[in-house]
Amino acid sequence: MRAFEYASPTTKEQAVGLLGASWGQAEVLAGGTDLLSLMKDDVVHPRRVVNIKQIKEMNGVAPGPKGLRIGALTTLGELADNVNVVKDYPALAEAINDAASPQIRNMATLGGNICQRPRCWYFRGGFGLLPKSEAGKDLVTNGENRYHAILGNDGPAKFVSPSSIAPVLIAYGAVLRLVGPQGTREQSLEHFYVIPKSENQREHDLKSNEILAEVILPPTRNLRVAHYELRQKEAFDWPLAVVAVALNMNGSELFGSRLVLGYVAPIPWRAGDGETALNRAARAHGSITEEAAKAAAEGALQTATPLSHNAYKVQLAKVAVKRVIMKAASGSAA
């Protein structure tokens, strides 16, 4: 690991002042479960590490007028066990318990999970975010890409967004509060993720001198929310596909939906075509049926473009979409 400066501010304003005007100058340290690995592998090598764990106001979970306020430093373990989360956002608690081992959940923070870097082995191996050969040829398209993107991969980015809880947060309508030199700004989590077009662009709408301070979950009201993921192993493993859905229902009648796929695109993928197909089929059948869920699955994946070794993910994602919709419709989560 390369030498670096270390700072431990106690306020958000102090932390922002210690960050750099461009990426690479400084990195934020929260739980450390991602950053320290990247630094040890020399994938990132900041000149300064800013430890934000001493900023007390960035901890904790509390109901508020706009919904549930969650400090970005709240650990995944604390969040999964929180009484308000278990009661009002059970699909989030379920997703967190699927997301990592107990040891990691007790260290990793919500903000760190949202902002973590891709798990793509080219990136982690030091080949860059958009890996190319010395001749400038894309390494992923015809390389080892069995776990890479099948949606949103028409540009140079072929990795998959690594957070398995971001889809369910987006389904709930999560809003982020970001703090920078100009003060606080709010950003929907759905639009926080971006697909980079160049090597020096990050995967998040987060400036190098900003920090993610807290997450707001709006009241659920008539939403039925469910989470579903497919993995190779029953024990902790990186998912092959993750799907979350929020159904706005009154009895058996569907008024709208949010369908979000994870681990299939460089961003958590809002499947608008799947939502349209589900809403149309549910109206035609008078309720959410297996046929309606299957129509949603076909719609959600109709623009999928598999790479040379990951076509299997298309069918896996369709299965996950169908199952999560039926799970939510049955009231298994809320």
C-alpha positions as CSV (number, residue, x, y, z in Angstrom):
1,M,0.0,0.0,0.0
2,R,1.3,3.4,-0.9
3,A,1.9,6.1,1.7
4,F,-1.0,8.6,2.3
5,E,-2.1,11.4,4.5
6,Y,-4.8,10.6,7.1
7,A,-7.4,12.9,8.4
8,S,-10.3,12.3,10.8
9,P,-12.8,15.2,10.8
10,T,-15.7,15.5,13.2
11,T,-18.1,17.5,11.0
12,K,-19.4,17.2,7.5
13,E,-18.0,20.6,6.6
14,Q,-14.5,19.7,7.8
15,A,-14.7,16.5,5.8
16,V,-15.7,18.3,2.6
17,G,-12.8,20.8,3.1
18,L,-10.3,17.9,3.2
19,L,-11.5,16.3,-0.1
20,G,-9.9,17.1,-3.4
21,A,-11.1,19.1,-6.4
22,S,-10.6,16.1,-8.7
23,W,-10.7,12.3,-8.2
24,G,-7.5,10.6,-7.1
25,Q,-6.5,13.3,-4.6
26,A,-8.5,12.0,-1.7
27,E,-10.9,9.1,-0.8
28,V,-13.5,8.8,1.9
29,L,-13.1,6.1,4.5
30,A,-16.2,4.8,6.2
31,G,-16.5,1.1,7.0
32,G,-13.4,0.4,4.8
33,T,-14.6,-2.9,3.4
34,D,-14.2,-1.7,-0.2
35,L,-11.7,1.1,-0.1
36,L,-9.0,-0.7,1.8
37,S,-9.1,-3.6,-0.6
38,L,-8.8,-1.3,-3.6
39,M,-5.8,0.5,-1.9
40,K,-4.0,-2.8,-1.0
41,D,-4.4,-4.0,-4.6
42,D,-3.1,-0.6,-5.9
43,V,-6.3,0.0,-7.9
44,V,-6.7,3.3,-6.2
45,H,-3.9,5.3,-4.6
46,P,-5.2,8.5,-3.0
47,R,-2.8,11.0,-1.5
48,R,-5.2,11.6,1.4
49,V,-7.7,9.3,3.2
50,V,-10.5,11.1,5.0
51,N,-12.0,9.0,7.8
52,I,-15.6,10.1,8.4
53,K,-16.4,7.7,11.1
54,Q,-16.1,10.4,13.8
55,I,-19.0,12.5,12.3
56,K,-21.7,11.5,14.8
57,E,-24.6,13.1,12.9
58,M,-24.1,10.7,10.0
59,N,-25.2,7.8,12.2
60,G,-28.6,6.4,13.2
61,V,-32.1,5.7,11.9
62,A,-35.1,7.9,12.7
63,P,-38.6,8.5,11.3
64,G,-39.2,12.1,10.1
65,P,-41.7,14.2,8.2
66,K,-40.4,13.0,4.8
67,G,-40.0,9.4,5.8
68,L,-37.2,7.3,7.4
69,R,-33.9,9.1,7.7
70,I,-30.9,6.9,7.6
71,G,-27.4,8.2,8.3
72,A,-24.8,7.1,5.7
73,L,-22.6,5.7,8.4
74,T,-25.2,3.3,9.7
75,T,-23.9,-0.2,9.3
76,L,-25.9,-2.7,7.3
77,G,-26.2,-4.9,10.4
78,E,-27.7,-2.0,12.4
79,L,-30.1,-1.2,9.5
80,A,-31.3,-4.8,9.0
81,D,-32.1,-5.0,12.8
82,N,-33.7,-1.6,13.1
83,V,-37.4,-1.8,14.3
84,N,-38.6,0.8,11.8
85,V,-36.9,-0.9,8.9
86,V,-38.2,-4.4,9.8
87,K,-41.7,-3.0,10.3
88,D,-42.1,-0.6,7.4
89,Y,-39.5,-1.6,4.9
90,P,-39.1,-5.4,5.3
91,A,-37.9,-6.0,1.8
92,L,-34.9,-3.8,2.6
93,A,-34.1,-5.8,5.7
94,E,-34.4,-9.0,3.6
95,A,-32.1,-7.6,0.9
96,I,-29.5,-6.6,3.5
97,N,-29.4,-10.0,5.1
98,D,-28.8,-11.5,1.7
99,A,-26.2,-8.9,0.8
100,A,-23.2,-10.1,2.8
101,S,-21.8,-12.2,5.6
102,P,-22.6,-11.1,9.2
103,Q,-19.0,-10.0,9.7
104,I,-19.2,-7.7,6.7
105,R,-22.7,-6.4,7.6
106,N,-21.3,-5.3,11.0
107,M,-18.5,-3.2,9.3
108,A,-20.0,-2.1,6.0
109,T,-22.0,1.2,6.0
110,L,-25.1,2.0,3.9
111,G,-23.2,4.9,2.2
112,G,-20.3,2.7,1.4
113,N,-22.5,0.0,-0.1
114,I,-24.2,2.6,-2.3
115,C,-20.9,4.1,-3.4
116,Q,-18.8,1.0,-3.7
117,R,-16.8,0.4,-6.9
118,P,-17.5,-2.3,-9.4
119,R,-16.5,-5.9,-8.7
120,C,-15.4,-6.5,-12.3
121,W,-12.2,-8.6,-12.2
122,Y,-10.6,-6.4,-15.0
123,F,-11.1,-3.3,-12.8
124,R,-10.0,-5.1,-9.6
125,G,-7.0,-6.5,-11.5
126,G,-5.8,-3.0,-12.5
127,F,-6.9,-2.9,-16.1
128,G,-9.1,0.1,-15.6
129,L,-12.8,0.8,-15.3
130,L,-13.2,0.5,-19.1
131,P,-10.5,-2.1,-19.8
132,K,-8.6,-2.0,-23.1
133,S,-5.6,-3.8,-24.5
134,E,-2.4,-1.9,-25.4
135,A,-3.7,-1.8,-28.9
136,G,-6.9,-0.1,-27.7
137,K,-9.1,-3.1,-28.1
138,D,-12.0,-3.7,-25.6
139,L,-11.0,-6.6,-23.3
140,V,-14.4,-7.5,-22.1
141,T,-16.6,-8.0,-25.2
142,N,-14.9,-11.1,-26.3
143,G,-13.0,-11.9,-23.1
144,E,-14.1,-13.5,-19.8
145,N,-17.5,-11.8,-19.4
146,R,-19.8,-14.4,-17.9
147,Y,-20.7,-12.1,-15.0
148,H,-20.9,-8.9,-17.0
149,A,-23.7,-6.7,-18.2
150,I,-26.5,-7.8,-20.5
151,L,-28.3,-4.4,-20.5
152,G,-26.9,-0.9,-20.9
153,N,-23.7,-2.4,-22.3
154,D,-23.7,-0.7,-25.8
155,G,-21.0,1.7,-24.7
156,P,-17.5,1.0,-23.3
157,A,-18.9,0.1,-19.8
158,K,-19.6,-3.6,-19.4
159,F,-19.3,-4.1,-15.6
160,V,-22.4,-4.6,-13.4
161,S,-23.4,-2.2,-10.6
162,P,-22.2,-4.0,-7.4
163,S,-24.8,-3.0,-4.8
164,S,-27.4,-5.7,-4.3
165,I,-29.5,-3.4,-2.0
166,A,-29.6,-0.4,-4.4
167,P,-32.5,-2.0,-6.5
168,V,-34.8,-2.3,-3.5
169,L,-33.9,1.2,-2.2
170,I,-34.8,2.5,-5.7
171,A,-38.0,0.6,-5.6
172,Y,-38.9,2.3,-2.3
173,G,-38.1,5.7,-3.9
174,A,-34.9,6.5,-1.9
175,V,-33.5,10.0,-2.0
176,L,-29.9,10.9,-1.1
177,R,-28.6,14.0,0.7
178,L,-25.2,14.9,-0.6
179,V,-23.0,17.5,1.1
180,G,-20.4,19.6,-0.7
181,P,-18.7,23.1,-0.7
182,Q,-22.0,24.7,-1.9
183,G,-24.1,23.0,0.8
184,T,-26.6,20.2,0.7
185,R,-28.3,18.9,-2.4
186,E,-30.8,16.1,-2.9
187,Q,-30.6,13.4,-5.6
188,S,-32.9,10.4,-6.2
189,L,-30.9,7.2,-5.9
190,E,-32.3,6.1,-9.3
191,H,-30.5,9.0,-11.0
192,F,-27.4,8.8,-8.7
193,Y,-25.9,6.1,-10.8
194,V,-24.4,6.8,-14.3
195,I,-22.8,4.8,-17.0
196,P,-19.3,6.1,-17.6
197,K,-18.2,6.9,-21.1
198,S,-14.5,7.6,-20.3
199,E,-11.9,6.1,-17.9
200,N,-11.8,9.2,-15.7
201,Q,-15.5,9.3,-15.1
202,R,-17.0,7.7,-12.0
203,E,-20.2,5.5,-11.8
204,H,-21.9,7.9,-9.5
205,D,-23.2,11.4,-9.7
206,L,-21.0,12.4,-6.8
207,K,-18.3,15.0,-7.1
208,S,-14.9,14.4,-5.7
209,N,-15.4,17.0,-2.9
210,E,-18.9,15.7,-1.9
211,I,-19.9,13.1,0.7
212,L,-23.1,11.1,0.9
213,A,-24.6,12.1,4.3
214,E,-27.9,10.4,4.5
215,V,-30.6,8.4,2.8
216,I,-34.4,9.2,3.0
217,L,-36.9,6.5,2.4
218,P,-40.4,7.9,1.7
219,P,-43.5,6.5,3.5
220,T,-44.6,3.2,1.8
221,R,-48.4,3.9,1.9
222,N,-50.0,1.5,-0.6
223,L,-46.8,0.0,-1.8
224,R,-46.1,-3.7,-1.9
225,V,-42.3,-4.2,-2.2
226,A,-40.4,-7.4,-2.7
227,H,-36.7,-8.4,-3.3
228,Y,-35.4,-11.5,-5.0
229,E,-31.9,-12.6,-6.0
230,L,-30.3,-15.6,-7.7
231,R,-26.9,-16.9,-6.7
232,Q,-24.8,-19.9,-7.5
233,K,-24.5,-20.8,-3.8
234,E,-26.9,-20.7,-0.9
235,A,-24.2,-19.3,1.3
236,F,-22.9,-15.8,0.7
237,D,-22.0,-15.2,-2.9
238,W,-22.1,-12.4,-5.5
239,P,-25.6,-12.5,-7.2
240,L,-26.1,-13.4,-10.8
241,A,-29.3,-11.3,-10.9
242,V,-31.2,-9.2,-8.4
243,V,-34.7,-7.8,-8.9
244,A,-36.8,-5.5,-6.7
245,V,-40.4,-4.4,-7.4
246,A,-42.8,-1.9,-5.8
247,L,-46.4,-2.4,-6.6
248,N,-48.9,0.5,-6.0
249,M,-52.0,-1.5,-5.2
250,N,-55.5,-1.1,-3.8
251,G,-56.8,-4.6,-3.1
252,S,-56.0,-6.6,-6.3
253,E,-56.0,-3.5,-8.6
254,L,-52.6,-2.3,-9.8
255,F,-52.2,1.5,-10.2
256,G,-48.4,1.5,-11.0
257,S,-45.1,-0.2,-10.5
258,R,-41.4,0.3,-10.2
259,L,-39.3,-2.6,-11.4
260,V,-35.5,-2.5,-10.8
261,L,-32.9,-5.0,-11.9
262,G,-29.4,-5.4,-10.4
263,Y,-26.3,-7.2,-11.5
264,V,-27.4,-7.0,-15.2
265,A,-26.2,-3.5,-16.1
266,P,-23.6,-0.9,-15.2
267,I,-26.3,0.8,-13.2
268,P,-29.3,-0.5,-11.2
269,W,-31.6,-0.9,-14.2
270,R,-35.1,0.6,-14.1
271,A,-37.1,-1.7,-16.4
272,G,-39.6,0.7,-17.9
273,D,-40.7,-1.7,-20.6
274,G,-41.3,-4.4,-18.0
275,E,-43.4,-1.9,-15.9
276,T,-45.5,-1.0,-18.9
277,A,-46.1,-4.7,-19.8
278,L,-47.0,-5.5,-16.2
279,N,-49.5,-2.6,-15.9
280,R,-51.1,-3.5,-19.2
281,A,-51.4,-7.2,-18.5
282,A,-52.7,-6.6,-14.9
283,R,-55.4,-4.4,-16.2
284,A,-56.4,-6.9,-18.9
285,H,-56.6,-9.7,-16.3
286,G,-58.1,-7.6,-13.5
287,S,-55.2,-8.5,-11.1
288,I,-51.6,-9.6,-11.1
289,T,-51.5,-13.1,-12.5
290,E,-48.6,-15.4,-13.5
291,E,-49.3,-14.4,-17.1
292,A,-48.9,-10.7,-16.2
293,A,-45.7,-11.4,-14.4
294,K,-44.3,-13.3,-17.3
295,A,-45.2,-10.5,-19.7
296,A,-43.3,-8.1,-17.4
297,A,-40.3,-10.4,-17.5
298,E,-40.3,-10.5,-21.3
299,G,-40.7,-6.7,-21.5
300,A,-37.9,-6.1,-19.0
301,L,-35.4,-8.1,-20.9
302,Q,-36.5,-7.4,-24.5
303,T,-33.5,-5.1,-25.1
304,A,-30.9,-7.3,-23.5
305,T,-27.7,-7.8,-25.5
306,P,-25.6,-10.6,-24.1
307,L,-21.9,-10.7,-24.5
308,S,-20.0,-13.8,-25.7
309,H,-20.3,-15.8,-22.5
310,N,-23.3,-14.4,-20.5
311,A,-26.5,-15.1,-22.5
312,Y,-27.6,-17.4,-19.6
313,K,-28.2,-14.3,-17.5
314,V,-31.2,-13.3,-19.7
315,Q,-33.2,-16.3,-18.7
316,L,-32.1,-16.0,-15.1
317,A,-33.2,-12.4,-15.0
318,K,-36.6,-13.2,-16.5
319,V,-37.2,-15.9,-13.8
320,A,-36.2,-13.4,-11.1
321,V,-38.6,-10.8,-12.4
322,K,-41.5,-13.2,-12.6
323,R,-40.9,-14.5,-9.1
324,V,-40.4,-11.1,-7.4
325,I,-43.7,-9.8,-8.9
326,M,-45.6,-12.8,-7.7
327,K,-43.9,-12.5,-4.3
328,A,-44.9,-8.8,-3.9
329,A,-48.4,-9.4,-5.2
330,S,-49.0,-12.1,-2.6
331,G,-48.0,-9.7,0.2
332,S,-44.8,-11.6,1.2
333,A,-43.1,-8.2,1.6
334,A,-44.2,-4.6,2.0
